[in-house]
């Protein structure tokens, strides 16, 4: 099994698939799915979000008279992800061959799903009806799954392969992520001849930022300022400063409350210097929680025990396509699939973990619980 997993993984990694440019990857994946007997459909998400292809759906009829399950892994990668290749070490550790990411996020998840389908087919093992969804642009706050055609899906429970950690790790809750921009408007003036005639937009921004409790202002809430820009030249009092950041929490209301506090702080410091502000925000994804005692979690625990894996279920502060699934009434878990140090050129995965995850996912597909 390991040799076939490696062949599939290395072939998928070698296909460039940065967000909004997944066309070649989608075509290759569709060929593999259809060779396994799946019926495939591609939606028009690409046109909606400015990409070159849509989300890919696949269905396989079941041999067990049970409700369908949804499995998902996204097709896109972050940069630098062009020209990537996988290198297999003697200890089964898979790393990038060059100065790119590896792309285990999420080629690992897709490899596991393909191999699990092969297992079911080769072993003629009874299984549930299966629905698979491979979204585009997940790395852009789930842009592809946000516009997916949910009326095509019958499954009400999902397993999303898109998490770091040991096999058996799963996330049953994820946060609301709110991105924001605050623009401070001051007044330009010559910094040498008439500094008192100006209103220093950057100074107002600095005073506001100094007041904000960045990091974790409250338990379970994170707030960050990640980008500041403004000014025109060193001898001009800056009339404009733009500040960008984000807020996260597992509680949606807590994010909104923190955003209100951020706006109030900027408005107060701007007013103290005679400046004004405009503020914009965007809720990128919305928090959800899958009940720990629900059937999706209990099925996962049973599959772990059946394969000799210790389940570890906890919330995460990272978002995924599962956030969007939850908004459409699909109860799910995000499960680990051997991706480590993702979004960096140090990214790696383990061949043994991929094999272990195949066994777990096969059990989820075939389980009667």
SEDRENSE-975224 format. One record per residue (C-alpha): x, y, z; residue in three letters; chain. Coordinates in nm, 4 decimals, m for minus. Layout:
// residues N
{{X Y Z} "ALA" "A"}
...
//
This chain:
// residues 369
{{0.0000 0.0000 0.0000} "UNK" "A"}
{{0.2773 0.2450 0.0866} "UNK" "A"}
{{0.4247 0.2349 m0.2625} "UNK" "A"}
{{0.0907 0.3191 m0.4203} "UNK" "A"}
{{0.0256 0.5956 m0.1668} "UNK" "A"}
{{0.3651 0.7449 m0.2474} "UNK" "A"}
{{0.3027 0.7234 m0.6223} "UNK" "A"}
{{m0.0326 0.9011 m0.5882} "UNK" "A"}
{{0.0903 1.1641 m0.3439} "UNK" "A"}
{{0.4040 1.2528 m0.5411} "UNK" "A"}
{{0.2046 1.2767 m0.8657} "UNK" "A"}
{{m0.0531 1.5099 m0.7095} "UNK" "A"}
{{0.2115 1.7277 m0.5468} "UNK" "A"}
{{0.3804 1.7760 m0.8849} "UNK" "A"}
{{0.0693 1.9498 m1.0235} "UNK" "A"}
{{0.0650 2.3235 m0.9524} "UNK" "A"}
{{m0.2601 2.4279 m0.7861} "UNK" "A"}
{{m0.2317 2.7681 m0.6158} "UNK" "A"}
{{m0.5610 2.9247 m0.5111} "UNK" "A"}
{{m0.7692 3.0354 m0.8122} "UNK" "A"}
{{m0.5473 2.8298 m1.0509} "UNK" "A"}
{{m0.6499 2.4693 m0.9828} "UNK" "A"}
{{m0.7524 2.3768 m1.3391} "UNK" "A"}
{{m0.4808 2.1193 m1.4111} "UNK" "A"}
{{m0.5205 1.9609 m1.0681} "UNK" "A"}
{{m0.8980 1.9379 m1.1027} "UNK" "A"}
{{m0.8710 1.7661 m1.4408} "UNK" "A"}
{{m0.6194 1.5115 m1.3115} "UNK" "A"}
{{m0.8248 1.4407 m1.0008} "UNK" "A"}
{{m1.1406 1.3933 m1.2029} "UNK" "A"}
{{m0.9694 1.1316 m1.4206} "UNK" "A"}
{{m0.8594 0.9407 m1.1110} "UNK" "A"}
{{m1.2068 0.9532 m0.9549} "UNK" "A"}
{{m1.3829 0.8380 m1.2706} "UNK" "A"}
{{m1.1364 0.5490 m1.3010} "UNK" "A"}
{{m1.2581 0.4421 m0.9560} "UNK" "A"}
{{m1.6191 0.4418 m1.0723} "UNK" "A"}
{{m1.7252 0.7802 m0.9367} "UNK" "A"}
{{m1.9641 1.0121 m1.1161} "UNK" "A"}
{{m1.8181 1.3635 m1.1224} "UNK" "A"}
{{m1.9532 1.7130 m1.1636} "UNK" "A"}
{{m1.7795 2.0518 m1.1621} "UNK" "A"}
{{m1.9726 2.3615 m1.0559} "UNK" "A"}
{{m1.9266 2.7260 m1.1572} "UNK" "A"}
{{m1.7468 2.8424 m0.8449} "UNK" "A"}
{{m1.4508 2.9536 m1.0541} "UNK" "A"}
{{m1.6594 3.2098 m1.2383} "UNK" "A"}
{{m1.8058 3.3332 m0.9110} "UNK" "A"}
{{m1.4722 3.3877 m0.7331} "UNK" "A"}
{{m1.2382 3.4691 m1.0213} "UNK" "A"}
{{m1.0682 3.1308 m1.0527} "UNK" "A"}
{{m1.0030 2.9021 m1.3471} "UNK" "A"}
{{m1.2143 2.6066 m1.2330} "UNK" "A"}
{{m1.4957 2.5111 m0.9988} "UNK" "A"}
{{m1.5461 2.2815 m0.7046} "UNK" "A"}
{{m1.5354 1.9135 m0.7977} "UNK" "A"}
{{m1.8064 1.6730 m0.6735} "UNK" "A"}
{{m1.7961 1.2942 m0.6877} "UNK" "A"}
{{m2.0540 1.0351 m0.5871} "UNK" "A"}
{{m2.0422 0.6587 m0.5424} "UNK" "A"}
{{m2.3553 0.4573 m0.4718} "UNK" "A"}
{{m2.3491 0.2620 m0.1499} "UNK" "A"}
{{m2.3988 m0.1052 m0.0801} "UNK" "A"}
{{m2.5289 m0.0434 0.2727} "UNK" "A"}
{{m2.8850 0.0891 0.3268} "UNK" "A"}
{{m2.7584 0.3849 0.5292} "UNK" "A"}
{{m2.7528 0.7644 0.4836} "UNK" "A"}
{{m2.4644 0.9021 0.2747} "UNK" "A"}
{{m2.1504 1.0510 0.4211} "UNK" "A"}
{{m1.9581 1.3468 0.2804} "UNK" "A"}
{{m1.5778 1.3469 0.2600} "UNK" "A"}
{{m1.3820 1.6528 0.1550} "UNK" "A"}
{{m1.0309 1.7844 0.0900} "UNK" "A"}
{{m0.9414 2.1039 m0.0936} "UNK" "A"}
{{m0.7526 2.1266 m0.4223} "UNK" "A"}
{{m0.5570 2.4498 m0.3760} "UNK" "A"}
{{m0.2289 2.5315 m0.2049} "UNK" "A"}
{{m0.0623 2.8427 m0.0693} "UNK" "A"}
{{0.2482 2.9947 m0.2273} "UNK" "A"}
{{0.5328 2.9309 m0.2923} "UNK" "A"}
{{0.3755 2.6309 m0.4567} "UNK" "A"}
{{0.4777 2.6390 m0.8224} "UNK" "A"}
{{0.7185 2.3749 m0.9468} "UNK" "A"}
{{0.6988 2.1765 m0.6235} "UNK" "A"}
{{0.8200 1.8177 m0.6010} "UNK" "A"}
{{0.8108 1.5640 m0.3181} "UNK" "A"}
{{1.1171 1.3877 m0.1822} "UNK" "A"}
{{1.0844 1.0586 0.0102} "UNK" "A"}
{{1.3416 0.9958 0.2822} "UNK" "A"}
{{1.4589 0.6584 0.4061} "UNK" "A"}
{{1.2495 0.6990 0.7226} "UNK" "A"}
{{0.9297 0.7619 0.5259} "UNK" "A"}
{{0.9407 1.1370 0.5834} "UNK" "A"}
{{0.8223 1.3299 0.2768} "UNK" "A"}
{{0.9628 1.6801 0.2273} "UNK" "A"}
{{0.9814 1.9391 m0.0522} "UNK" "A"}
{{1.2571 1.8727 m0.3032} "UNK" "A"}
{{1.3202 2.2445 m0.3519} "UNK" "A"}
{{1.2424 2.5834 m0.1981} "UNK" "A"}
{{0.8629 2.5478 m0.2189} "UNK" "A"}
{{0.5954 2.4221 0.0126} "UNK" "A"}
{{0.5278 2.0493 m0.0096} "UNK" "A"}
{{0.1538 2.0752 m0.0719} "UNK" "A"}
{{0.0559 1.8075 0.1797} "UNK" "A"}
{{m0.2077 2.0663 0.2649} "UNK" "A"}
{{m0.4145 1.9219 0.1050} "UNK" "A"}
{{m0.2658 1.6629 m0.1308} "UNK" "A"}
{{m0.2332 1.4365 0.1730} "UNK" "A"}
{{m0.6084 1.4453 0.2305} "UNK" "A"}
{{m0.6871 1.3832 m0.1359} "UNK" "A"}
{{m0.4378 1.0960 m0.1543} "UNK" "A"}
{{m0.5983 0.9322 0.1486} "UNK" "A"}
{{m0.9467 0.9604 m0.0009} "UNK" "A"}
{{m0.8389 0.8117 m0.3337} "UNK" "A"}
{{m0.6627 0.5196 m0.1657} "UNK" "A"}
{{m0.9592 0.4540 0.0653} "UNK" "A"}
{{m1.1874 0.4327 m0.2381} "UNK" "A"}
{{m0.9464 0.1859 m0.3996} "UNK" "A"}
{{m0.9555 m0.0263 m0.0834} "UNK" "A"}
{{m1.3316 m0.0412 m0.0815} "UNK" "A"}
{{m1.3357 m0.1400 m0.4469} "UNK" "A"}
{{m1.0587 m0.4001 m0.4335} "UNK" "A"}
{{m1.1834 m0.5611 m0.1132} "UNK" "A"}
{{m1.5460 m0.5452 m0.2305} "UNK" "A"}
{{m1.6229 m0.4112 0.1129} "UNK" "A"}
{{m1.9793 m0.2933 0.1806} "UNK" "A"}
{{m1.9959 0.0805 0.2356} "UNK" "A"}
{{m2.2320 0.3735 0.2687} "UNK" "A"}
{{m2.3323 0.5955 m0.0220} "UNK" "A"}
{{m2.0395 0.8356 m0.0560} "UNK" "A"}
{{m2.0287 1.1984 m0.1607} "UNK" "A"}
{{m1.6970 1.3737 m0.2078} "UNK" "A"}
{{m1.6410 1.7456 m0.2484} "UNK" "A"}
{{m1.3049 1.8924 m0.3471} "UNK" "A"}
{{m1.3301 2.2708 m0.3141} "UNK" "A"}
{{m1.1165 2.5372 m0.4758} "UNK" "A"}
{{m0.9644 2.8357 m0.2944} "UNK" "A"}
{{m0.9980 2.6950 0.0566} "UNK" "A"}
{{m0.6819 2.8812 0.1508} "UNK" "A"}
{{m0.8667 3.2061 0.0824} "UNK" "A"}
{{m1.1058 3.1672 0.3739} "UNK" "A"}
{{m1.3003 2.8870 0.2057} "UNK" "A"}
{{m1.3957 3.0964 m0.0964} "UNK" "A"}
{{m1.4841 2.7943 m0.3102} "UNK" "A"}
{{m1.6993 2.6106 m0.0578} "UNK" "A"}
{{m1.8762 2.9364 0.0256} "UNK" "A"}
{{m2.0395 2.9239 m0.3193} "UNK" "A"}
{{m2.0751 2.5458 m0.3530} "UNK" "A"}
{{m2.4018 2.3966 m0.4788} "UNK" "A"}
{{m2.5239 2.2495 m0.1529} "UNK" "A"}
{{m2.8501 2.1331 m0.3038} "UNK" "A"}
{{m2.6422 1.8650 m0.4794} "UNK" "A"}
{{m2.5445 1.7100 m0.1466} "UNK" "A"}
{{m2.7668 1.4698 0.0437} "UNK" "A"}
{{m2.5215 1.3943 0.3245} "UNK" "A"}
{{m2.5805 1.5615 0.6592} "UNK" "A"}
{{m2.2505 1.4556 0.8133} "UNK" "A"}
{{m1.8991 1.5198 0.6867} "UNK" "A"}
{{m1.5337 1.4390 0.7461} "UNK" "A"}
{{m1.2943 1.7017 0.6142} "UNK" "A"}
{{m0.9316 1.5933 0.5765} "UNK" "A"}
{{m0.7495 1.9176 0.6484} "UNK" "A"}
{{m0.5855 1.9237 0.9917} "UNK" "A"}
{{m0.2373 1.9013 1.1389} "UNK" "A"}
{{m0.1533 1.6599 1.4181} "UNK" "A"}
{{m0.1297 1.2903 1.4850} "UNK" "A"}
{{m0.3709 1.0596 1.3035} "UNK" "A"}
{{m0.6788 1.0389 1.5239} "UNK" "A"}
{{m0.6760 1.4121 1.5966} "UNK" "A"}
{{m0.9981 1.5875 1.4982} "UNK" "A"}
{{m1.1464 1.9340 1.5403} "UNK" "A"}
{{m1.5145 1.9580 1.6341} "UNK" "A"}
{{m1.5264 2.3389 1.6567} "UNK" "A"}
{{m1.3660 2.6263 1.4688} "UNK" "A"}
{{m1.3809 3.0049 1.4944} "UNK" "A"}
{{m1.5405 3.3024 1.3373} "UNK" "A"}
{{m1.2664 3.4964 1.1563} "UNK" "A"}
{{m1.3298 3.8652 1.0971} "UNK" "A"}
{{m1.0898 4.0673 0.8804} "UNK" "A"}
{{m1.0965 4.4435 0.9234} "UNK" "A"}
{{m0.9550 4.7652 0.7830} "UNK" "A"}
{{m0.9504 5.0933 0.9731} "UNK" "A"}
{{m0.8502 5.4030 0.7769} "UNK" "A"}
{{m0.7542 5.7162 0.9689} "UNK" "A"}
{{m0.8013 6.0494 0.7933} "UNK" "A"}
{{m0.5889 6.3425 0.9071} "UNK" "A"}
{{m0.4562 6.6527 0.7328} "UNK" "A"}
{{m0.1400 6.6900 0.5276} "UNK" "A"}
{{0.1061 6.9694 0.6005} "UNK" "A"}
{{0.4748 7.0448 0.5507} "UNK" "A"}
{{0.6558 6.8676 0.8314} "UNK" "A"}
{{0.9280 7.1340 0.8503} "UNK" "A"}
{{0.7502 7.4644 0.7915} "UNK" "A"}
{{0.4003 7.4004 0.9271} "UNK" "A"}
{{0.3772 7.0798 1.1283} "UNK" "A"}
{{0.1123 7.2253 1.3607} "UNK" "A"}
{{m0.1206 7.2754 1.0673} "UNK" "A"}
{{m0.1287 6.9028 0.9982} "UNK" "A"}
{{m0.3226 6.6215 1.1640} "UNK" "A"}
{{m0.0936 6.3195 1.1929} "UNK" "A"}
{{m0.2940 6.0131 1.0843} "UNK" "A"}
{{m0.0102 5.7712 1.1636} "UNK" "A"}
{{0.0261 5.9128 1.5161} "UNK" "A"}
{{m0.3437 5.8598 1.5779} "UNK" "A"}
{{m0.3146 5.5035 1.4528} "UNK" "A"}
{{m0.0118 5.4395 1.6723} "UNK" "A"}
{{m0.1905 5.5640 1.9831} "UNK" "A"}
{{m0.4896 5.3408 1.9104} "UNK" "A"}
{{m0.2754 5.0353 1.8436} "UNK" "A"}
{{m0.0842 5.0952 2.1661} "UNK" "A"}
{{m0.4131 5.0795 2.3562} "UNK" "A"}
{{m0.5381 4.7614 2.1934} "UNK" "A"}
{{m0.4638 4.4404 2.3872} "UNK" "A"}
{{m0.3244 4.2515 2.0893} "UNK" "A"}
{{m0.2699 3.8793 2.1096} "UNK" "A"}
{{m0.5407 3.7344 2.3330} "UNK" "A"}
{{m0.7309 4.0270 2.4851} "UNK" "A"}
{{m0.9851 3.7898 2.6379} "UNK" "A"}
{{m0.9741 3.4125 2.6912} "UNK" "A"}
{{m1.0691 3.2496 2.3637} "UNK" "A"}
{{m1.0406 3.5692 2.1566} "UNK" "A"}
{{m0.7410 3.6667 1.9427} "UNK" "A"}
{{m0.6859 4.0112 1.7916} "UNK" "A"}
{{m0.4039 4.1057 1.5573} "UNK" "A"}
{{m0.2850 4.4068 1.3590} "UNK" "A"}
{{m0.0934 4.2674 1.0647} "UNK" "A"}
{{m0.0459 4.5508 0.8166} "UNK" "A"}
{{0.0010 4.9286 0.8449} "UNK" "A"}
{{0.0470 5.1673 0.5534} "UNK" "A"}
{{0.0294 5.5427 0.5125} "UNK" "A"}
{{0.2045 5.8661 0.4421} "UNK" "A"}
{{0.3481 6.0155 0.1243} "UNK" "A"}
{{0.6999 6.1351 0.2114} "UNK" "A"}
{{0.9266 6.1898 0.5082} "UNK" "A"}
{{0.8702 6.5669 0.5056} "UNK" "A"}
{{0.4895 6.5547 0.4936} "UNK" "A"}
{{0.2576 6.5139 0.7894} "UNK" "A"}
{{0.0631 6.2029 0.6815} "UNK" "A"}
{{m0.3039 6.2637 0.6114} "UNK" "A"}
{{m0.3930 5.8947 0.5809} "UNK" "A"}
{{m0.3063 5.5697 0.7535} "UNK" "A"}
{{m0.4590 5.2296 0.6839} "UNK" "A"}
{{m0.4509 4.9516 0.9420} "UNK" "A"}
{{m0.5507 4.5913 0.8685} "UNK" "A"}
{{m0.6025 4.3044 1.1060} "UNK" "A"}
{{m0.8221 4.0169 1.2122} "UNK" "A"}
{{m1.0142 3.8852 1.5116} "UNK" "A"}
{{m1.0889 3.5187 1.5897} "UNK" "A"}
{{m1.2971 3.3375 1.8467} "UNK" "A"}
{{m1.4958 3.0177 1.8790} "UNK" "A"}
{{m1.7838 3.2431 1.9867} "UNK" "A"}
{{m1.9254 3.4597 1.7086} "UNK" "A"}
{{m2.0646 3.7191 1.9499} "UNK" "A"}
{{m1.7229 3.7601 2.1118} "UNK" "A"}
{{m1.5710 3.8505 1.7740} "UNK" "A"}
{{m1.8350 4.1168 1.7155} "UNK" "A"}
{{m1.7824 4.2579 2.0642} "UNK" "A"}
{{m1.4061 4.2780 2.0138} "UNK" "A"}
{{m1.4543 4.4468 1.6766} "UNK" "A"}
{{m1.6751 4.7086 1.8404} "UNK" "A"}
{{m1.3993 4.7716 2.0947} "UNK" "A"}
{{m1.1381 4.8070 1.8191} "UNK" "A"}
{{m1.3522 5.0633 1.6354} "UNK" "A"}
{{m1.4186 5.2571 1.9552} "UNK" "A"}
{{m1.0487 5.2719 2.0393} "UNK" "A"}
{{m0.9494 5.4010 1.6959} "UNK" "A"}
{{m1.2330 5.6551 1.6948} "UNK" "A"}
{{m1.1333 5.7925 2.0363} "UNK" "A"}
{{m0.7647 5.8323 1.9527} "UNK" "A"}
{{m0.8429 5.9809 1.6121} "UNK" "A"}
{{m1.0830 6.2350 1.7656} "UNK" "A"}
{{m0.8236 6.3337 2.0263} "UNK" "A"}
{{m0.5945 6.4554 1.7436} "UNK" "A"}
{{m0.8689 6.5936 1.5239} "UNK" "A"}
{{m0.8712 6.3015 1.2799} "UNK" "A"}
{{m1.1586 6.0791 1.1682} "UNK" "A"}
{{m1.1879 5.7135 1.0793} "UNK" "A"}
{{m1.3690 5.4842 0.8399} "UNK" "A"}
{{m1.3944 5.1171 0.9305} "UNK" "A"}
{{m1.4753 4.8127 0.7221} "UNK" "A"}
{{m1.4990 4.4477 0.8198} "UNK" "A"}
{{m1.5682 4.1159 0.6570} "UNK" "A"}
{{m1.6731 3.7966 0.8323} "UNK" "A"}
{{m1.4575 3.5487 0.6418} "UNK" "A"}
{{m1.5977 3.2364 0.8070} "UNK" "A"}
{{m1.8454 3.1748 1.0883} "UNK" "A"}
{{m1.7886 2.9683 1.4009} "UNK" "A"}
{{m1.9480 2.6281 1.4504} "UNK" "A"}
{{m1.9407 2.3459 1.7020} "UNK" "A"}
{{m2.0167 1.9814 1.6303} "UNK" "A"}
{{m2.1651 1.8238 1.9467} "UNK" "A"}
{{m1.9108 1.5947 2.1186} "UNK" "A"}
{{m2.1885 1.3438 2.1854} "UNK" "A"}
{{m2.3301 1.3584 1.8302} "UNK" "A"}
{{m2.3203 1.0692 1.5868} "UNK" "A"}
{{m2.0482 1.2232 1.3661} "UNK" "A"}
{{m1.8111 1.2305 1.6624} "UNK" "A"}
{{m1.9173 0.8920 1.7953} "UNK" "A"}
{{m1.8683 0.7314 1.4531} "UNK" "A"}
{{m1.5202 0.8803 1.4369} "UNK" "A"}
{{m1.4348 0.7447 1.7803} "UNK" "A"}
{{m1.5603 0.4000 1.6792} "UNK" "A"}
{{m1.3543 0.4032 1.3600} "UNK" "A"}
{{m1.0451 0.5042 1.5570} "UNK" "A"}
{{m1.0914 0.2211 1.8049} "UNK" "A"}
{{m1.1497 m0.0270 1.5215} "UNK" "A"}
{{m0.8159 0.0686 1.3656} "UNK" "A"}
{{m0.6181 0.0912 1.6901} "UNK" "A"}
{{m0.5923 0.4715 1.6839} "UNK" "A"}
{{m0.6359 0.6942 1.9875} "UNK" "A"}
{{m0.8977 0.9647 1.9130} "UNK" "A"}
{{m0.8187 1.3193 2.0235} "UNK" "A"}
{{m1.1034 1.5631 1.9659} "UNK" "A"}
{{m1.0735 1.9343 2.0466} "UNK" "A"}
{{m1.1560 2.2779 1.9014} "UNK" "A"}
{{m0.9177 2.4582 1.6653} "UNK" "A"}
{{m0.8646 2.8279 1.5963} "UNK" "A"}
{{m0.8062 2.7543 1.2277} "UNK" "A"}
{{m1.0844 2.7695 0.9727} "UNK" "A"}
{{m1.1637 2.5214 0.6952} "UNK" "A"}
{{m1.4315 2.4314 0.4444} "UNK" "A"}
{{m1.6148 2.2662 0.7328} "UNK" "A"}
{{m1.7099 2.6131 0.8584} "UNK" "A"}
{{m1.9100 2.6600 0.5404} "UNK" "A"}
{{m2.0524 2.3078 0.5518} "UNK" "A"}
{{m2.1847 2.3767 0.9016} "UNK" "A"}
{{m2.3680 2.6862 0.7764} "UNK" "A"}
{{m2.5619 2.4568 0.5426} "UNK" "A"}
{{m2.6724 2.2083 0.8052} "UNK" "A"}
{{m2.3914 1.9554 0.7606} "UNK" "A"}
{{m2.2447 1.8314 1.0880} "UNK" "A"}
{{m1.8793 1.7397 1.0590} "UNK" "A"}
{{m1.5284 1.6935 1.1885} "UNK" "A"}
{{m1.1974 1.8139 1.0469} "UNK" "A"}
{{m0.9516 1.5277 1.0785} "UNK" "A"}
{{m0.5731 1.5066 1.0674} "UNK" "A"}
{{m0.4185 1.3471 0.7579} "UNK" "A"}
{{m0.0397 1.3805 0.8001} "UNK" "A"}
{{0.0331 1.7438 0.7273} "UNK" "A"}
{{0.2911 1.9172 0.9433} "UNK" "A"}
{{0.4386 2.2704 0.9483} "UNK" "A"}
{{0.1959 2.3718 0.6760} "UNK" "A"}
{{0.2145 2.7057 0.4944} "UNK" "A"}
{{0.5939 2.6950 0.5124} "UNK" "A"}
{{0.8823 2.5485 0.3141} "UNK" "A"}
{{0.9428 2.3196 0.6143} "UNK" "A"}
{{0.6160 2.1358 0.5451} "UNK" "A"}
{{0.6340 1.7566 0.5629} "UNK" "A"}
{{0.4279 1.4415 0.6011} "UNK" "A"}
{{0.4938 1.0786 0.6931} "UNK" "A"}
{{0.4224 0.7836 0.4659} "UNK" "A"}
{{0.3312 0.5660 0.7636} "UNK" "A"}
{{0.0772 0.8236 0.8817} "UNK" "A"}
{{m0.0803 0.8411 0.5372} "UNK" "A"}
{{m0.1256 0.4637 0.5435} "UNK" "A"}
{{m0.2732 0.4842 0.8929} "UNK" "A"}
{{m0.5158 0.7545 0.7806} "UNK" "A"}
{{m0.6261 0.5420 0.4823} "UNK" "A"}
{{m0.7245 0.2665 0.7230} "UNK" "A"}
{{m0.9175 0.5131 0.9397} "UNK" "A"}
{{m1.1048 0.6724 0.6485} "UNK" "A"}
{{m1.1856 0.3318 0.4979} "UNK" "A"}
{{m1.3415 0.2361 0.8315} "UNK" "A"}
{{m1.5453 0.5584 0.8346} "UNK" "A"}
{{m1.6745 0.4879 0.4846} "UNK" "A"}
{{m1.7619 0.1271 0.5624} "UNK" "A"}
{{m1.8767 0.1571 0.9209} "UNK" "A"}
{{m2.2409 0.0812 1.0001} "UNK" "A"}
{{m2.2594 0.2969 1.3148} "UNK" "A"}
//
